[in-house]
Amino acid sequence: MQESPIKDKQALRKLYDTVLPELAQHIHQHLADVIPLFHDFKLEKLVDTWTREPGSDATTEISLDKGNVSQMGLRLRLEGFQRVGADNFDLTKDLLFKLDRNFYTIGPNQDNVWLEKDYLQNWDEADYELVAEKWTEQLIDDLTQRLEKYTV
């Protein structure tokens, strides 16, 4: 009988140490044309150590090592848009991994899900590309809307 996929320290570490860095590389490749438009660029991993799971003990520390984190993801910061005729501005965009007990979802927020996976399910190239493309499309839409405000 196969193990039931469940959120634990090992599963969360795999996401944090393996999946997030690989996904960040794919996103970075998709952003190759956007990054030069800004003065500075940061793409970092995030872990939510504030949100408690329902029914959890209020005194228990929330951490990857305890296997009780409910969200993690990536945060992109593009700082100092550089273009003649446009005001300087920054863009920030998050990619959220919402970590349920037996599966997790990936999307730009809790309400918009692009992909759902079991903890034992491996990521393939198509998964990375799907998420990187959707996230980059949304970022470009955000950038376009921001620029339209300055040109109207």
JOLIN-V233168 format. One line per field, one symbol per residue. ss: DSSP state (A for helix, B for strand, O for the rest). psi: psi as a letter, one per 20 degrees, with the letter a starting at -180 (. if undefined). burial: 1 if it has 16 or more other ideal C-beta (glycine too) atoms within 10 Angstrom, else 0. A space follows every 50 residues. Layout:
ss = ???
psi = ???
burial = ???
This chain:
ss = OOOOOOOOAAAAAAAAAAAAAAAAAAAAAAOAAAAOOBBBBBBBBBBOOO OOOOOOOOOOOOOOOOOOOOBBBBBBBBBBBOOOOOOOOOBBBBBBBBBO OOBBBBBOBOOBOOBBBBOOOOOOAAAAAAAAAAAAAAAAAAAAAAAAAA AO
psi = pqqppqpaggghgggghggghgghggggghjhhhgiiqhqppoqqqpojh pqqpjqpiipqprhhikkqiqrbqppoopmpoppiqqprqpppqppoona girqqpaiahiophqpqqhipqqrhhggggggggggghghgggggghhhh i.
burial = 00001010001100110011001101100110010011001010011010 00000000000101000111111101010010000000001010111110 00111111000001001010001000110011011101100010001000 00
